[in-house]
Amino acid sequence: MTSHNFVVFVGAFLPALVLIYGLCPQKHRGKIMLLAGYGLYFMIDGKLIVYAVLSTLSVYGISQAMAYVLWQRDTELMEADGKAEKKAIRAKTKKKLRLIMAFAILLHIGLLFVLKYSAFFGENLNRLFRVTGVGVSLPVKYFALPLGISFYTLQAVAYLFDIQREKVKADRNIGRVALFLSFFGSFIEGPISRYEDTAEDLWAGHPLEFESLRRGGVRVLIGIVKRYVIANRFNMFISTVFTSYAAFDGVMIALAMLLFTIQLYMDFSGMMDVVIGAASIFGVKLKENFRQPFFSKSITEFWTRWHISLGAFFRDYVFYPLTMSKPLKNLTTKARRLLGSHYGPLMSATLALFVVWVLNGLWHGAGFQYLAFGMFHFVLITLGSLFAPLSRKAVDHLGIVREGRLYSVFCVVRTFFLVNIGELIFRAIGFRAALSMIKRMFTQFSTTRFADGTFTALGIDYYDLLLSAVVLFVFFIASVYKERGGDPIDWLMQRRTSVRFAAYYVLIILIVVFGAYGYGYVAVDPIYANF
């Protein structure tokens, strides 16, 4: 999705959809939502919509095949005599479902691999062949990547896994399945939803209610402010420093790193505000994808607060199945006897975690910097688990109160610093570039660029910093309020009319004057839409 498409979405598409939806009879509203999803997809990606349609058709066909196998099992169980025969029927069914699921993974993940990663692996294999003298050259083909394929592929695979596990029943309504996979809000950047949480809600055609329109509209405005007032404002500076890092000293690189972390959060969480707010207008409740991530006290906690739906997918469909597999369960049993109750289970958990973070890195993109991004977090989480007992003893020995405010602030600052390093690796143009930038931050630290005009020449002046600081401070206060159990939108809705309208006015002025049409605006496409 381009920045232009986003403007069209919030400025024309969404209001028009609300009007059409409200005028339609309830029984047709699910179909209107489905047409809206495909219409938006076609508007953004044109003929590449064929991938989304074919993915939906294959998911529906595979789900019905699974449903038939389960129906066949139930029929045979009713006619079976004795436990042995029933056990054999269940075993046969389990095998059939595994074969169908293997085919589904091969088809959907295989297509994602070919489109997104085949060129990366082909290029690097050819490089390896040249270095080792192997006389082989693989053909390398670059494919246009369909919008949001990484998101709707995971959502499709999760749905089929849940049918295999009998957590949900295969839906015979192809329209409901199609809407689940192509909902106009979430197919671009998520959140990655579960079928049992959203499919029925999306298709139900809830009536439009004033309260939902009001609350959803405010959240959409907040998301636009995040994207257009904050995230876009830093784009020129960030892009220049990360692209031409060799021309900048450590202070500029550190500032670009910090601003990119802020930009990424404001861009992605802003998109989530728009998506969740838009969905709530239609009575659909999507799960939150962020929960004040920068208040985390450890990297492990950070990943339970940042991109929550992606973490939940890897936890439920990769980590748990691996740790519960027979080989790793056997490893855990043996390791527990040798290493004790803390370090023993860590062996199998670490192996599963390694797979998770390789996949997490690759999910974000085809490049060594993305693999390094995954491995960076894998190492930090593993070291955190490994040294947890020692760390607790050291803190207690020093007389530090672990729940005290000072130690909590230290943990939050430490985690935020590590997150920034991870985002630098993520944003760098390559892995070597990331290493060079990190080195420069610690060996070439100078403040001369602030005085010689370089800083302001890159698109950010002190006016931008002041405006951004004020807006970010307001978002920080709102985050503190949410961290303490409050809801800023609830708080606003409970104020008198004059206060509410003043808030609406401020949000609109921020967008119109200081955002897309304001001073310092540099367009940037939604970052996570590229994944």
VEXVOPA-248614 format. One record per residue (C-alpha): x, y, z; residue number from 1. Coordinates in Angstrom, 2 decimals, always signed. Layout:
REM residues N
        c1        c2        c3   num
         X         Y         Z   NUM
...
***
This chain:
REM residues 531
        c1        c2        c3   num
     +0.00     +0.00     +0.00     1
     +1.39     +3.38     -0.99     2
     +0.94     +6.56     +1.01     3
     -1.47     +7.74     -1.71     4
     -3.57     +4.58     -1.38     5
     -3.73     +5.11     +2.37     6
     -5.08     +8.64     +1.89     7
     -7.71     +7.32     -0.54     8
     -8.62     +4.57     +1.94     9
     -9.25     +6.83     +4.94    10
    -10.53     +9.82     +2.97    11
    -12.87     +8.21     +0.45    12
    -13.06     +4.42     +0.63    13
    -13.94     +4.08     +4.32    14
    -16.61     +6.84     +4.42    15
    -18.21     +5.46     +1.22    16
    -18.21     +1.94     +2.66    17
    -19.87     +3.13     +5.88    18
    -22.62     +4.80     +3.83    19
    -23.22     +1.79     +1.55    20
    -23.05     -0.65     +4.46    21
    -25.58     +1.36     +6.45    22
    -28.03     +1.50     +3.53    23
    -27.85     -2.24     +2.78    24
    -30.09     -4.85     +4.43    25
    -28.34     -6.81     +7.16    26
    -28.31    -10.09     +5.20    27
    -26.19     -8.50     +2.43    28
    -23.70     -6.61     +4.60    29
    -21.22     -9.49     +4.81    30
    -21.15     -9.60     +1.01    31
    -20.60     -5.84     +0.89    32
    -17.61     -6.24     +3.23    33
    -16.23     -9.02     +1.01    34
    -16.60     -6.91     -2.14    35
    -14.98     -4.00     -0.32    36
    -11.98     -6.15     +0.60    37
    -11.46     -7.38     -2.94    38
    -12.14     -3.92     -4.34    39
     -9.50     -2.33     -2.12    40
     -7.04     -5.10     -2.96    41
     -7.62     -4.61     -6.71    42
     -7.27     -0.84     -6.36    43
     -3.89     -1.26     -4.68    44
     -2.43     -4.35     -6.35    45
     -4.34     -4.82     -9.60    46
     -4.07     -8.24    -11.18    47
     -2.05     -9.62     -8.24    48
     -5.43    -10.07     -6.57    49
     -5.44    -13.46     -8.32    50
     -3.09    -14.79     -5.60    51
     -5.51    -13.83     -2.83    52
     -8.46    -15.36     -4.69    53
     -6.62    -18.61     -5.47    54
     -5.38    -18.79     -1.87    55
     -8.97    -18.48     -0.62    56
    -10.22    -21.17     -3.02    57
     -7.45    -23.58     -2.02    58
     -8.05    -22.95     +1.71    59
    -11.75    -23.61     +1.24    60
    -11.12    -26.81     -0.74    61
     -8.57    -28.13     +1.76    62
    -10.83    -27.30     +4.70    63
    -13.69    -29.24     +3.11    64
    -11.38    -32.21     +2.51    65
    -10.49    -32.14     +6.21    66
    -14.17    -31.89     +7.13    67
    -14.92    -34.96     +4.99    68
    -12.15    -36.96     +6.68    69
    -13.50    -36.03    +10.12    70
    -17.08    -36.87     +9.07    71
    -15.85    -40.22     +7.75    72
    -14.12    -40.91    +11.06    73
    -17.23    -40.12    +13.10    74
    -19.34    -42.37    +10.86    75
    -16.89    -45.26    +11.19    76
    -16.60    -44.79    +14.96    77
    -20.37    -45.16    +15.35    78
    -20.23    -48.48    +13.53    79
    -16.99    -49.73    +15.12    80
    -16.84    -52.55    +17.67    81
    -14.25    -52.51    +20.42    82
    -11.51    -50.13    +21.52    83
     -8.88    -51.56    +19.17    84
    -10.93    -50.83    +16.06    85
    -11.78    -47.33    +17.26    86
     -8.12    -46.67    +18.00    87
     -7.18    -47.80    +14.49    88
     -9.83    -45.50    +12.97    89
     -8.55    -42.51    +14.94    90
     -4.95    -43.28    +13.95    91
     -5.94    -43.54    +10.27    92
     -7.81    -40.23    +10.48    93
     -4.87    -38.53    +12.16    94
     -2.56    -39.72     +9.40    95
     -4.91    -38.49     +6.66    96
     -5.24    -35.08     +8.31    97
     -1.47    -34.80     +8.63    98
     -1.05    -35.57     +4.92    99
     -3.66    -32.98     +3.98   100
     -2.03    -30.42     +6.29   101
     +1.40    -31.18     +4.83   102
     -0.02    -30.54     +1.36   103
     -1.58    -27.26     +2.57   104
     +1.72    -26.07     +4.05   105
     +3.62    -27.11     +0.92   106
     +1.15    -25.22     -1.25   107
     +0.77    -22.00     +0.73   108
     +4.17    -21.66     +2.39   109
     +5.77    -22.99     -0.80   110
     +4.11    -20.26     -2.86   111
     +5.20    -17.64     -0.32   112
     +8.76    -19.02     -0.48   113
     +8.90    -18.92     -4.28   114
     +7.52    -15.39     -4.55   115
     +9.40    -13.85     -1.63   116
    +12.60    -15.83     -1.09   117
    +13.58    -17.77     -4.23   118
    +15.64    -14.88     -5.65   119
    +17.48    -14.40     -2.34   120
    +18.39    -18.06     -2.00   121
    +19.18    -18.38     -5.71   122
    +21.59    -15.43     -5.66   123
    +23.40    -16.65     -2.56   124
    +23.65    -20.23     -3.79   125
    +25.16    -18.95     -7.05   126
    +27.62    -16.87     -5.02   127
    +28.54    -19.97     -3.01   128
    +28.95    -22.02     -6.20   129
    +31.33    -19.39     -7.65   130
    +33.45    -19.27     -4.50   131
    +33.72    -23.07     -4.26   132
    +34.33    -23.53     -7.97   133
    +31.17    -25.53     -8.61   134
    +30.24    -25.11    -12.25   135
    +26.55    -24.53    -11.60   136
    +24.47    -21.39    -12.06   137
    +20.87    -21.40    -10.93   138
    +18.32    -19.27    -12.79   139
    +17.21    -16.36    -10.61   140
    +13.74    -14.94    -11.21   141
    +12.21    -11.98     -9.43   142
     +8.47    -11.99     -8.77   143
     +6.07     -9.19     -7.98   144
     +5.09     -9.74     -4.36   145
     +1.32     -9.65     -3.73   146
     +0.27     -7.17     -1.07   147
     -0.07     -8.67     +2.41   148
     +0.74    -12.23     +1.30   149
     +2.80    -12.85     +4.45   150
     -0.20    -11.90     +6.60   151
     -3.01    -13.76     +4.86   152
     -0.84    -16.85     +4.33   153
     -0.25    -17.20     +8.08   154
     -3.94    -16.55     +8.75   155
     -4.91    -19.27     +6.25   156
     -2.44    -21.80     +7.66   157
     -3.64    -21.10    +11.22   158
     -7.26    -21.74    +10.16   159
     -6.35    -25.09     +8.59   160
     -4.25    -26.08    +11.61   161
     -7.20    -25.34    +13.89   162
     -9.46    -27.55    +11.76   163
     -6.89    -30.35    +11.94   164
     -6.77    -29.97    +15.72   165
    -10.59    -29.77    +15.82   166
    -10.50    -26.40    +17.52   167
    -12.85    -25.08    +14.84   168
    -15.13    -26.70    +12.29   169
    -14.55    -26.21     +8.58   170
    -16.91    -23.49     +7.42   171
    -19.09    -24.47     +4.45   172
    -19.83    -20.81     +3.68   173
    -17.14    -19.85     +1.15   174
    -18.10    -16.18     +1.43   175
    -17.35    -16.16     +5.16   176
    -13.99    -17.88     +4.56   177
    -13.14    -15.39     +1.81   178
    -14.07    -12.41     +4.01   179
    -11.97    -13.77     +6.88   180
     -8.91    -13.89     +4.60   181
     -9.55    -10.64     +2.72   182
    -11.08     -8.27     +5.28   183
    -10.22     -4.83     +3.94   184
     -8.61     -3.72     +7.18   185
     -6.32     -6.56     +8.19   186
     -5.06     -8.23     +5.02   187
     -2.46     -5.46     +4.50   188
     -0.68     -5.31     +7.87   189
     -2.65     -7.56    +10.19   190
     -3.42     -8.22    +12.92   191
     -3.24    -11.94    +12.15   192
     -6.66    -13.08    +13.35   193
     -8.04    -16.46    +14.40   194
    -11.09    -17.82    +12.64   195
    -13.11    -18.39    +15.79   196
    -12.49    -14.81    +16.92   197
    -13.48    -12.84    +13.82   198
    -15.08    -14.82    +10.96   199
    -18.64    -14.87    +12.31   200
    -18.34    -11.28    +13.50   201
    -17.26    -10.08    +10.06   202
    -20.10    -11.86     +8.26   203
    -22.83    -10.96    +10.76   204
    -23.59     -7.51     +9.36   205
    -23.87     -5.71    +12.69   206
    -25.96     -2.53    +12.67   207
    -24.14     +0.78    +12.61   208
    -24.30     +2.42    +16.03   209
    -23.48     +6.00    +16.91   210
    -21.16     +4.99    +19.76   211
    -19.19     +2.63    +17.49   212
    -18.92     +5.31    +14.80   213
    -17.72     +7.86    +17.34   214
    -15.17     +5.66    +19.09   215
    -13.96     +3.99    +15.90   216
    -13.64     +7.34    +14.16   217
    -11.52     +8.77    +16.97   218
     -9.21     +5.78    +16.86   219
     -8.83     +6.13    +13.08   220
     -7.89     +9.81    +13.56   221
     -5.32     +8.87    +16.22   222
     -3.78     +6.36    +13.82   223
     -3.56     +8.97    +11.06   224
     -1.84    +11.40    +13.44   225
     +0.73     +8.74    +14.33   226
     +1.50     +8.04    +10.67   227
     +1.34    +11.52     +9.14   228
     +2.50    +13.78    +11.93   229
     +5.25    +11.58    +13.43   230
     +6.28     +8.64    +11.22   231
     +6.42    +10.56     +7.93   232
     +8.18    +13.55     +9.44   233
    +11.46    +11.68    +10.01   234
    +11.56     +9.74     +6.76   235
    +14.05    +11.84     +4.78   236
    +16.56    +11.92     +7.64   237
    +16.27     +8.19     +8.36   238
    +16.51     +7.12     +4.72   239
    +19.55     +9.31     +4.04   240
    +21.52     +8.19     +7.09   241
    +20.75     +4.48     +6.66   242
    +21.52     +4.58     +2.93   243
    +24.72     +6.68     +3.17   244
    +25.81     +5.69     +6.68   245
    +29.53     +5.91     +5.82   246
    +29.18     +9.68     +5.52   247
    +27.85    +10.13     +9.05   248
    +29.32     +9.92    +12.53   249
    +28.07     +7.97    +15.51   250
    +25.70    +10.61    +16.89   251
    +23.81    +10.93    +13.60   252
    +23.59     +7.15    +13.26   253
    +22.36     +6.80    +16.85   254
    +19.75     +9.49    +16.24   255
    +18.64     +7.82    +12.99   256
    +18.37     +4.52    +14.89   257
    +16.22     +6.10    +17.60   258
    +14.03     +7.93    +15.10   259
    +13.54     +4.79    +13.03   260
    +12.38     +2.88    +16.13   261
     +9.89     +5.68    +16.81   262
     +8.90     +5.82    +13.13   263
     +8.32     +2.07    +12.91   264
     +6.20     +2.03    +16.06   265
     +4.18     +5.08    +15.05   266
     +3.68     +3.75    +11.52   267
     +2.73     +0.20    +12.49   268
     +0.71     +1.00    +15.61   269
     -0.92     +3.86    +13.70   270
     -2.01     +1.43    +10.99   271
     -3.35     -0.88    +13.69   272
     -5.33     +2.02    +15.17   273
     -6.83     +2.71    +11.74   274
     -7.61     -0.98    +11.10   275
     -9.04     -1.73    +14.55   276
    -10.91     +1.58    +14.61   277
    -12.38     +0.97    +11.14   278
    -13.40     -2.58    +12.10   279
    -15.08     -1.36    +15.29   280
    -17.23     +1.03    +13.25   281
    -18.82     -2.08    +11.72   282
    -19.16     -3.80    +15.11   283
    -16.14     -6.05    +14.55   284
    -13.67     -6.38    +17.42   285
    -10.14     -7.22    +16.29   286
     -7.52     -8.13    +18.88   287
     -4.91     -5.58    +19.85   288
     -1.50     -5.93    +18.20   289
     +0.43     -3.67    +20.60   290
     +0.40     -3.22    +24.35   291
     +2.78     -0.40    +25.37   292
     +5.88     -2.33    +24.14   293
     +8.41     +0.28    +25.26   294
     +7.47     -0.29    +28.90   295
     +8.87     -3.82    +28.67   296
    +11.51     -4.84    +31.19   297
    +13.04     -7.58    +29.03   298
    +13.22     -8.62    +25.38   299
    +10.99    -11.60    +26.17   300
     +8.34     -9.28    +27.57   301
     +8.79     -6.91    +24.63   302
     +7.74     -9.64    +22.21   303
     +4.55    -10.25    +24.19   304
     +3.67     -6.58    +23.68   305
     +4.92     -5.88    +20.12   306
     +3.21     -7.40    +17.05   307
     +1.27     -9.62    +19.43   308
     -0.58    -11.56    +16.74   309
     +2.64    -12.62    +14.99   310
     +4.18    -13.74    +18.28   311
     +1.01    -15.67    +19.12   312
     +1.12    -17.41    +15.72   313
     +4.72    -18.57    +16.17   314
     +4.00    -19.60    +19.76   315
     +0.90    -21.67    +18.98   316
     +1.81    -23.13    +15.59   317
     +5.61    -23.47    +15.74   318
     +7.02    -23.27    +19.28   319
     +4.46    -25.39    +21.15   320
     +4.21    -28.14    +18.49   321
     +8.01    -28.41    +18.39   322
     +8.46    -28.52    +22.17   323
     +5.64    -31.08    +22.45   324
     +7.07    -33.28    +19.68   325
     +8.36    -36.69    +20.73   326
    +12.09    -35.99    +20.02   327
    +12.15    -32.76    +22.03   328
    +10.06    -34.23    +24.86   329
    +12.59    -37.07    +25.12   330
    +15.41    -34.51    +25.08   331
    +13.72    -32.55    +27.87   332
    +13.36    -35.68    +30.03   333
    +17.04    -36.59    +29.65   334
    +18.27    -33.01    +30.07   335
    +16.17    -32.51    +33.19   336
    +17.89    -35.50    +34.84   337
    +21.33    -34.16    +33.91   338
    +20.91    -30.40    +34.30   339
    +18.04    -29.93    +36.74   340
    +14.57    -28.46    +36.53   341
    +15.64    -25.02    +35.23   342
    +18.37    -25.73    +32.68   343
    +17.04    -29.10    +31.50   344
    +13.88    -27.86    +29.76   345
    +15.86    -24.95    +28.31   346
    +17.62    -27.26    +25.85   347
    +14.50    -28.26    +23.93   348
    +12.97    -24.80    +24.36   349
    +16.12    -23.23    +22.92   350
    +16.03    -25.48    +19.85   351
    +12.37    -24.62    +19.25   352
    +13.09    -20.95    +19.87   353
    +15.90    -21.03    +17.31   354
    +13.47    -22.26    +14.64   355
    +10.94    -19.61    +15.67   356
    +13.43    -16.77    +15.31   357
    +14.82    -18.00    +12.01   358
    +11.25    -18.01    +10.69   359
    +10.48    -14.68    +12.34   360
    +13.49    -13.07    +10.70   361
    +12.71    -14.54     +7.28   362
     +9.04    -13.59     +7.60   363
    +10.11     -9.95     +7.76   364
    +12.14    -10.14     +4.58   365
    +14.60    -11.93     +2.31   366
    +17.99    -10.68     +3.45   367
    +20.79    -11.50     +5.86   368
    +19.93     -8.44     +7.94   369
    +16.51     -9.97     +8.65   370
    +18.07    -13.28     +9.66   371
    +20.49    -11.32    +11.86   372
    +17.51     -9.44    +13.34   373
    +15.95    -12.79    +14.27   374
    +19.19    -14.22    +15.65   375
    +19.83    -11.06    +17.67   376
    +16.56    -11.53    +19.54   377
    +17.05    -15.29    +19.80   378
    +20.42    -14.77    +21.51   379
    +19.07    -12.12    +23.88   380
    +16.06    -14.22    +24.92   381
    +18.20    -17.35    +25.32   382
    +20.81    -15.54    +27.42   383
    +18.04    -13.99    +29.50   384
    +16.61    -17.44    +30.28   385
    +20.04    -18.99    +30.82   386
    +21.25    -16.39    +33.29   387
    +17.90    -15.67    +34.99   388
    +18.77    -17.55    +38.24   389
    +22.20    -15.92    +38.42   390
    +20.73    -12.49    +37.69   391
    +18.13    -12.86    +40.45   392
    +20.80    -13.90    +42.94   393
    +23.05    -10.98    +41.98   394
    +20.24     -8.46    +42.30   395
    +19.19     -9.86    +45.69   396
    +22.83     -9.94    +46.87   397
    +23.23     -6.26    +46.02   398
    +20.11     -5.45    +48.02   399
    +18.21     -4.16    +44.99   400
    +14.44     -4.34    +45.23   401
    +13.41     -6.08    +42.00   402
     +9.93     -4.56    +42.08   403
    +11.28     -1.12    +42.98   404
    +10.79     +1.85    +40.68   405
    +14.50     +2.55    +40.13   406
    +15.32     -1.01    +39.07   407
    +12.20     -1.14    +36.88   408
    +13.28     +2.05    +35.08   409
    +16.76     +0.57    +34.58   410
    +15.25     -2.59    +33.04   411
    +12.98     -0.56    +30.76   412
    +15.85     +1.65    +29.55   413
    +18.12     -1.36    +29.00   414
    +15.42     -3.14    +27.00   415
    +14.67     -0.03    +24.95   416
    +18.35     +0.30    +24.05   417
    +18.53     -3.34    +22.93   418
    +15.32     -2.94    +20.91   419
    +16.89     +0.04    +19.14   420
    +19.95     -2.03    +18.21   421
    +17.66     -4.71    +16.84   422
    +15.74     -2.15    +14.77   423
    +19.01     -0.78    +13.38   424
    +19.87     -4.29    +12.16   425
    +16.35     -4.58    +10.76   426
    +16.47     -1.25     +8.85   427
    +20.07     -1.42     +7.60   428
    +20.62     -1.96     +3.87   429
    +22.54     -5.15     +4.68   430
    +24.12     -7.10     +7.51   431
    +27.60     -5.63     +6.92   432
    +26.10     -2.16     +6.89   433
    +24.42     -2.87    +10.25   434
    +27.72     -3.96    +11.81   435
    +29.49     -0.90    +10.43   436
    +26.79     +1.43    +11.76   437
    +26.95     -0.13    +15.23   438
    +30.74     +0.22    +15.20   439
    +30.52     +3.88    +14.19   440
    +28.10     +4.62    +17.03   441
    +30.71     +3.57    +19.58   442
    +33.92     +4.73    +17.87   443
    +33.05     +7.93    +15.97   444
    +30.91     +9.84    +18.41   445
    +30.80    +13.54    +17.51   446
    +28.24    +16.34    +17.76   447
    +29.66    +18.57    +14.99   448
    +26.88    +17.63    +12.55   449
    +24.34    +19.45    +14.70   450
    +26.24    +22.72    +14.31   451
    +27.38    +22.60    +10.67   452
    +23.90    +22.51     +9.13   453
    +23.94    +18.83     +8.13   454
    +21.19    +17.95    +10.57   455
    +18.70    +20.52     +9.26   456
    +19.69    +19.85     +5.64   457
    +18.34    +16.32     +6.03   458
    +14.76    +17.45     +6.47   459
    +14.50    +17.92    +10.24   460
    +14.78    +21.28    +11.94   461
    +14.24    +22.19    +15.57   462
    +10.62    +23.08    +14.82   463
    +10.07    +19.47    +13.71   464
    +11.73    +18.17    +16.86   465
     +9.63    +20.44    +19.08   466
     +6.36    +19.48    +17.39   467
     +7.27    +15.79    +17.48   468
     +8.31    +16.00    +21.14   469
     +4.97    +17.56    +22.13   470
     +2.90    +14.98    +20.22   471
     +5.04    +12.08    +21.46   472
     +4.70    +13.35    +25.03   473
     +0.90    +13.25    +24.71   474
     +1.10     +9.68    +23.37   475
     +3.45     +8.80    +26.23   476
     +0.96    +10.09    +28.82   477
     -1.81     +8.11    +27.10   478
     +0.40     +4.99    +27.17   479
     +1.08     +5.42    +30.90   480
     -2.68     +5.72    +31.45   481
     -3.28     +2.51    +29.45   482
     -0.47     +0.72    +31.31   483
     -2.30     +1.51    +34.54   484
     -5.49     -0.07    +33.23   485
     -7.24     +2.94    +31.74   486
     -8.52     +3.55    +28.22   487
     -7.78     +7.04    +26.81   488
    -10.72     +6.86    +24.38   489
    -13.06     +5.85    +27.23   490
    -11.73     +8.80    +29.20   491
    -12.36    +11.17    +26.30   492
    -15.87     +9.82    +25.65   493
    -16.79    +10.54    +29.28   494
    -15.80    +14.23    +29.04   495
    -18.33    +16.96    +28.31   496
    -19.16    +17.81    +24.70   497
    -16.89    +20.88    +24.49   498
    -13.83    +18.87    +25.58   499
    -14.58    +16.06    +23.13   500
    -15.04    +18.42    +20.20   501
    -11.87    +20.30    +21.13   502
     -9.99    +16.97    +21.00   503
    -11.51    +16.12    +17.59   504
    -10.55    +19.57    +16.34   505
     -6.95    +19.20    +17.54   506
     -6.61    +15.78    +15.88   507
     -7.92    +17.12    +12.56   508
     -5.73    +20.24    +12.72   509
     -2.67    +18.10    +13.43   510
     -3.40    +15.96    +10.38   511
     -4.28    +18.78     +7.96   512
     -1.77    +21.44     +9.02   513
     +1.17    +19.42    +10.34   514
     +0.70    +16.14     +8.50   515
     -0.02    +15.27     +4.89   516
     -0.53    +18.90     +3.84   517
     +1.72    +20.51     +6.41   518
     +5.24    +21.74     +6.78   519
     +7.91    +19.02     +6.82   520
     +5.82    +16.30     +5.19   521
     +7.69    +13.51     +3.39   522
     +5.56    +10.58     +2.24   523
     +6.45     +7.06     +3.31   524
     +4.53     +3.92     +2.45   525
     +3.21     +1.81     +5.36   526
     +6.33     -0.12     +6.40   527
     +4.82     -3.45     +7.38   528
     +2.70     -3.59     +4.21   529
     +5.91     -4.64     +2.43   530
     +6.05     -7.89     +4.42   531
***
